[in-house]
Amino acid sequence: MDKGVFIILDGLGDNLIKELRYKTPLEDAKKQNIDKLVRYSECGLLYTKERGHVPRCIESNLSLLGYDFKYNEIIFKALIYKELKENQFLIEIESKEEPKIEGEYDIIKYKDNDYILIFDKYDKKIFEKLKKYTIKNKTIYKGLNKKDLFENKYKVKALYLSSSPIHLSIAKYLKIDYEKPLGTTGKSNENLFSFSEYAIANRHKYDIIFIHIRAPDILSHLKNPFRKKKIIEEIDEYLVKRIKEYFDAILITGDHSTSSIKGRHISDPVPVMIYSKYSRYGFVKNFSERKCVKGTLGILNSKDIIKIFIDRLK
């Protein structure tokens, strides 16, 4: 099997920006390495669900990995900090100070005024004990069936690299090997070189290495299209340029679009490109939202893209 790298640029898609001559940051970015690859790549657009749906972070990233199931966000929040056991009861509460109640439980401070309590099993008496607190969310933990875990489902071994804790918790839930590369920040000033070196060093151990970069999304939320354009150029120079010599197939896409005008997720689809020796490439010369719609992949649901990519590796 060939070696593949699957690059997820968080919040990649965008609106047309007046100050960028009515182009998106991706469209206006100088990215010669990506655009050299795109000439020999299958291209298209990805929707997480139906058109008009504004995807949330977890659902869009699960979809790229081929999953479309109902989930409760509290599970992925808790997995950042600890392993969970089947049938544990999780409850998220709002409190200015750490809650203290009678009984045995684990507690996680997720962020200020936000706590997650984990009990070995569900008991309706828990609600009575917590009656003075505001309950935000609750669920009983259920893991995936063994056959649905990523490696069993797709018959490939994968590694997931990210500096975002919530994204690493997704990999953890699916039982994908995961790592936060040394020196990475999860901020707009990301250490892209560390991602590339970690991927190259581990390429012989895995069939697919996922690389998730959070920075473009952060800059969109900050309404900074100029810096978003710049980080895309840095990704081209310090990540794509470095790894393209070491992998047989390269997929580049986003998990969702984030508007640098509105500062939030939007329903617009994200571009996708697959470079491989088996790609039925077309005439796209610029990796961008408006050009990729003319590519040979067409318009797809994002949960199907992993199957296409794996097929290109065989």
N, C-alpha and C positions, 0 to 999 in steps of 0.2 A: 504494500500500500504506500502511495506517495505521502509526503508530509505536507500538512496544510496549516495555515495561520488564518484565523478568523478575527478581524479587527472591528471592534464596536466603538464608534465615536459617539459618545453620549450627546444627545440633542443636536445631531449633525444638521438636519434640515432647518430651513429658516424662511423668513419672508424676504421679498425684494427690498433692498435698502436704498433709499434715495441717495444717501451720501456715498454709496458704492456704485453709482450710476445705474441704479435699479437692477442690481445683481444681488444674489445672496452672498454671504461670506465665503461659502464653499466655491461658488461660481467665480468669484473675483480673486480667489487665492492663487498665488503662483506656486504650483505643485507639480513640478516637472517629472518627478519620479512616479507619482500616481498616474499622471496623464500619459506617460509612456506605456504603463501597464494597461491602462483602460482601452487603448487602441486594439489590444488583443484579448479583451475581456468581454464576457457576456454581461449585459447591463439591464437594469430595470428599476422599478419602484416597488417599495414594500408598504403595505398597510398592516397594522397590527390586527384590526378587526374590520368592521364595515366602514365605508367611507363616512366621514363626519365624526367618527369616534375619536375622542382625545385620550390617548393612552397614558396610563400611569407607569411609573418607573418599573415596578416589579413585573407587571403583566407584559410589558413590551420586551423585557429581557428574557422572561420565560418563553415568550413566543419565538424569539430568535433561536432558542435552543430546542424548539419543536414542541413546546407544551402549551396547552390551552385548557386549563382547569380552574375551577373556583378555588380561591385561596383566601386566607386571612392574613393581613399584613403583620399582625402581632407575632406570628410564627417566625418570620424572617428577621424581625427586630430582635427577638429573643435569641435566635441562632447566632447572632453576631457575638454573643457573650458566652454561650454554653451549648452543649449537646442537649437535645431533648429526647425524652422517652415516650413511647407510644402511650396514648390515653392520658398524658399529663394535662392538667387544666391550667390554662393561662388566662390571666385577667389584667388588663391595663387600667390604671387609675391615675387621676389627677390629684396631686397633693403638693403643698408647699414644703412639706417636710417628709422624711421617710416614714411610711406607714408602719405601725406596729400592731399586730393582732395576735391572738392566741392561736397556737398550733404550729406545725412544721411546714415550712415553705422556703423556697429560694426567692430572692428579690434582686431585680435589676433596675438600676437607675438609668433609664434610656436617655433622658435629657432633663433639663430643669423642669420640675413640677410634673414629671412623667415617669411613672414606675410600673414595672411588670412583675407580678407575683406569679410564681409557678408552684402548683400543688401536685402531689402524686396522682390524685384522681379528683374527679368532680364531686362536689358535695354542696347541696343547696344551702347548708349552714354558713358557707363562706360569705354569701351575700349579706347575711345578718351581721356578720363580724365587720363587714366593710361598709355598712350603711351610712356612715358619716363621710364617706369619700365619694367623689364623682367617678363612676365607672365609664371608661371610654370605649373599651373593647373587651371581648372575651372569646375563647374558643377552646376546643379539646384538640390536642395535637394528634394528627394522623400522618404518618410518613407514607411515601409512595410504595406501591407494591414493588417487590424486588425486580420483577420483569420490566417495570417502567422506569427504573433508574437509568440514567443516561448511557452508561457503558453497556448495559444489558439490552437496552432498547435499540441502540444504533451499532453495536458491535465494534466500537472504536474506543481507544483510550485517549482521554483528553486532560488538559491542564488549563485552568482558568486563572488568568493574571489580572488583578485589579488593585487599586488603592482605595476603593470605596467599600466600606464594611458591609453595606446592604447587598451589594452585588456579590461579594464573596459568600454571603449567607445563602444566596440562591444556589451557587455551586455546591455549597455544603449540603443543602437540602437534597440536591440531585445526586449526591455522592461523587461529584467530580473533584479530582485533585485541584487544590487552589493554593494561591500564594500571593502575598503582597510583596512585590520586588523591593529589595533594600533601597532606601532613599527616596521612594516615591511618596508623593504628598497628598494626592486626592484633591488638589487645589488647582487654580488656574496656572500656577507656575510648576507644572508637572515635570518630573524627571523622566523624560522619554527615553533617554539613553539606557537607563536601567531596565526598562521594559524590553527593549530590543536585545540587550545582552542576555537577559534571563531567558527569553524565548529561544535564542540561538543556542545557549548552553544546554537547554533541556529538549531540543528538538528530536533527538534520537530515542527518547523515552516515550514519546507520545505520537499519536496519529494526527491530532489536532491540538493546537494551542490557541486559546481564546485570549485576546488582549482587549481589555475594556479601559477606555480613556475618558475620564469624567470631565475634563477641562472645558470642552466646547459648550457643554450644558450649563456649567457655572457661569460662563461669560455671557450666555444668552439671558440667563436669569438676571444678570447685572446690567442688561441692556447695552452691552458693549460689542457691537458687531465688528469693530476694527480690531479689537484684541482677539475676537473669535477667529477672524480671518488669519491673524498672525499665528495663532496656535495651530491652525490647520497647516500652515506653511511649515511650522516647526515639526509637526507630525510627519510631514512629507520628507523633511530633511534628516531628522534624527531617528525616526522609526522605520518608515517604509524603505527609504534608501538603504538602510543597513540590513534589514531582514530579507529583502527581495532576492538576494543571492543564495539564501539558505533554505528556502521553502519551494516546493513544487507547485503549490496552489495558494493563492492569496484571495481572501474575500474581505472587502471593505464595505461597511454600511454604518448606519446609525440605529439606535433603538427606537427613537422617535424624533420628531421635529420640535425645536424650541425656538420661539420667536424672540429675536433681539429687540423688537419693537414693543411687544406686549410683556415680555419678561416671563412667559409661561409656556407650557406645552401647548401645541396646536395639532389639529387633525391632519395636517398635510403629510403625505407619504415621504419616506426617506429613500434616497438613491442607494443602489447596491451594484457592486461589480464583482465578478468572479474571474480571476486570471488563472488559467491552467492550460496545459498542453491539449486538453480536450475541449476547450471553450469554443463554442460556435459564435465567434465574435462578429460584430457588425461594423457600424461606421461612427461610433461615439468616440470623440477625441478629447472631450473635457468631462471629467467626473463631476457631475453637478445634477441638481434636481431637474432642470429643464432639458438637459441633454439625455439623461439616462432613460427618460420615458420613451425614447426612440430605439432603445436597445433590444437585443434579441430575447431577453428574458420576459419582457413585457411587465404587466402589473400583477403582483403576487401578494398572497397573504404571507406575512413574515414567518409563520410557523412552518412553512414548506421549504424555506431556503436552506435549512441545515441538511435536509435529505438530498437536495440538489448538490450541495457542496461535497457531501460525503461520497456521492456517486462520482464526482470528478476526481476523487482520490484513488479510486479502485482501478 
